[in-house]
Every structure is written in structure tokens, then in C-alpha cells.
Amino acid sequence: MKRKFHLSVILLILIAFCAAPVQSYALPPCHYEHNTYCGEDIYEPGSLEASYVDYVQGVWKCDTRLAKKGALCGRWSNSVRKTFSSSMKEINYYGLRFNEKNFLAKCKGCKAGTKLVLGQAKYENGTLSHAIILFKVTANEVWWADCNWNHDNVVHYRHGTVKDFVNFYHYKKSKYSYLHFIVKINSYRHYSTPKIASANTVTDGTARVVWTKTSGAEKYRVYRSASKGGEYSCVAETDVCSYKDTAAEAGKTYYYKVAAVDKNGKSHWSGVVSAKTQLDRPHTSLKYAKGGKGTLVWNAVPQADRYDIYRRPDSGKWKKIASTTDTSYTNSKMKRGKKYWYKVMAVGSGGGSTASEYSPWITTTTYAWVP
């Protein structure tokens, strides 16, 4: 009788253990579209910090122009830092473990644009190091930007808790265990004329331009034209450093410039940038069924008429393999362990002129960091 009781108890414990949910680490949100995370989310609208963060998001969308020369994250972070800083200081911490306590001790309250370099080895080695730009660090949260993390030449903007941030860079094989050095900003650069950029990956049906806060400016006037050399008309007057053009038509390209107006009424002009509206960017996932069939699934995109699916071998070229009006695509040859990459593009009634950005790449063995 006692033996039966013990066996029953052991069986119940095993069942409970097997039924318990497996704890999994949730990656912090990755904001692929540049309009979903901007300087104004973490700073006062119109502030110098907000304008600089917005501006670098407009400029540093994709680093294909730098990709061929290597050391992409380092050169990108240096370029961003120089946009922010007129004076900076490098502080080395070789051999310092990268954990929550040490990170907060060195980076809490840092200025937007601070460069952080992590490493897999105790001493710095360019092939085992990675550069990040910090925008804001509090006792509980981190806002930061990361270039080329997925080897896709794209700048990703992220936000998470301090624990999320540290765990992210210890995730799986990418164990950046050491905090090598930071480059602190002593003072910000000031601009006498606005530096303007288009956030032309904005996908909410508008065109958006952003610019740096300008010394002595009391207000900004935004001008728009249908052609670069055409006639410009004033479409807005604002005291912040961004403008969202809700009257822009999907698929059309517009040209913008900004006048920073000082207290004497004098205008200090920016250059000219172009912006075009696009459809939203799909986000993909993979589902599997019995028999080895794989199904690529993505979210429905407003105003999309169809979705184009692209695939490439791990070391090959991208090729369009299908178009569909559905939000899924089944490929009987999609098997676990096979190294094929997939991406999806949403296309509207205007064809290629309204096409979205590609979805983040995804494979059967490696996933882009999609929340």
C-alpha cells in the first residue's frame, strides 16, 4: 500500500514538472520602423536631445554604403557620435565584467549619443567587439541603437529594462561578457543652420522630415515642393524639430526644406531632402506542420493589394518566388535545418511606388530579433 502511495506521488510530481511552463527569455522590442521610436518618446519635444536622436534616425537608416569596408558598427557609431558631440572623452574599462551593476555604475545618466563598446574577450579585439549608441539610461530602462546586429546593414532602435539590455548581449552565442570602454559626450554640438533628414521609412501614410535644433531659433517654417527645383510653399510653422505631412499622397515623392527663424525674423535655411510615403512593413514568423511543410506567416498590412515573397540560399542571391493576396505562404520544401532566408514585401495599388520596406529577414534556423 505504501509503495503504491509513493509511486502515485512521484507520478504526480513528474506530471506537474512536465506541465510547468518553460521559462524563456523575451527579447526587448526592436523598432524596425523609424517612426515607432523617436527622440520625442524619451525627451521633451523640441529639445536638443530629441532633435538629435530624430535626426540620426533619419540619416542612419541603412548602412549599405559602409558595409563593404568592414567594422560597420564602429564606423557607424563614430559618425553618429560626431553628429552629437563637440567634445568627448574615451574611458577604458578593460577586464570589467558586463553586468547590470557595472553597466549602471558607468552609464547611468549618460548623455544621448554616448558610445558603448562590449567585447567577448577580456581585452579589446575588433573582431570580438561590438559598438552601441546609448540614448538614455535610467536605473530601470535603456534606450539604445544598434547597427548591423543581424548582419542586415540596418540600424535597429530598441528599448528595454536594464536586465533586458544586459541579457540581450549575453543571448545564446553572442556573449559580450566585458565592458571595454565608453566614449562620453562632454558637450553637444550646436548648429547655426538646421541639418535636415527625411524619415522616409515612415509607414503610417504620411511623409515626415526631422532636423536638428538650431541655435537662436524661435520657430521653424517647413516648405514643400513637388520637385527639387520647383516652387516651394510653406506648409507648417512649428516650435519643435519634426513635421509629419498628413496631406502627402501615397507613392509620391515630395521635397522639403526648413527655415529656422530667429528673434529678428531672419531665416537660416537647411538643405533640401525628399520623402515618400510607403505601406507598412510586414513582420514574419514560421510555422510547421507534419510532413516537413513550413508556412511563412505575416500580419495584414493596411492598403496592401498583394504580398511578394523572396527567398535566398544562405550564401546566394534573393529571388522572388511567389506573390499572394493572403497573409501566409506554404512551402513544402521549407525544412528545419535548411539555411534559406525569407522576406516579404507589401505592395499597394500603385505598384512598386507604394511598396513597403522588406520584412526583417527570417530563416528556418536563425531568426531576426522580432518581438
Stockholm file with secondary structure:
# STOCKHOLM 1.0

chainA/1-371         MKRKFHLSVILLILIAFCAAPVQSYALPPCHYEHNTYCGEDIYEPGSLEASYVDYVQGVWKCDTRLAKKGALCGRWSNSVRKTFSSSMKEINYYGLRFNEKNFLAKCKGCKAGTKLVLGQAKYENGTLSHAIILFKVTANEVWWADCNWNHDNVVHYRHGTVKDFVNFYHYKKSKYSYLHFIVKINSYRHYSTPKIASANTVTDGTARVVWTKTSGAEKYRVYRSASKGGEYSCVAETDVCSYKDTAAEAGKTYYYKVAAVDKNGKSHWSGVVSAKTQLDRPHTSLKYAKGGKGTLVWNAVPQADRYDIYRRPDSGKWKKIASTTDTSYTNSKMKRGKKYWYKVMAVGSGGGSTASEYSPWITTTTYAWVP
#=GR chainA/1-371 SS CHHHHHHHHHHHHHHHHHHSCCCCCCCCCEECSGGGSCGGGTSCTTCHHHHHHHHHHHHCSBCHHHHTTSCHHHHHHHHHHHHHEEEEEEEEEEEEECSHHHHHHHHTTCCTTEEEEEESSSSCCGGGEEEEEEEEECSSEEEEEEESTTSSSBEEEEEEEHHHHHHHTTSTTCCCCEEEEEEEEEEECCBSSCCEEECTTCCSSCEEEEECCBTTEEEEEEEEESSTTSCCEEEEEESSSEEEETTCCTTCEEEEEEEEEETTSCEEECCCEEEECCCCCCCEEEEECTTSCEEEEECCCTTCCEEEEEEEETTSCCEEEEEESSSEEEETTCCTTCCEEEEEEEEBTTBGGGCCCCCCCEESSCBCCCC
#=GC SS_cons         CHHHHHHHHHHHHHHHHHHSCCCCCCCCCEECSGGGSCGGGTSCTTCHHHHHHHHHHHHCSBCHHHHTTSCHHHHHHHHHHHHHEEEEEEEEEEEEECSHHHHHHHHTTCCTTEEEEEESSSSCCGGGEEEEEEEEECSSEEEEEEESTTSSSBEEEEEEEHHHHHHHTTSTTCCCCEEEEEEEEEEECCBSSCCEEECTTCCSSCEEEEECCBTTEEEEEEEEESSTTSCCEEEEEESSSEEEETTCCTTCEEEEEEEEEETTSCEEECCCEEEECCCCCCCEEEEECTTSCEEEEECCCTTCCEEEEEEEETTSCCEEEEEESSSEEEETTCCTTCCEEEEEEEEBTTBGGGCCCCCCCEESSCBCCCC
//
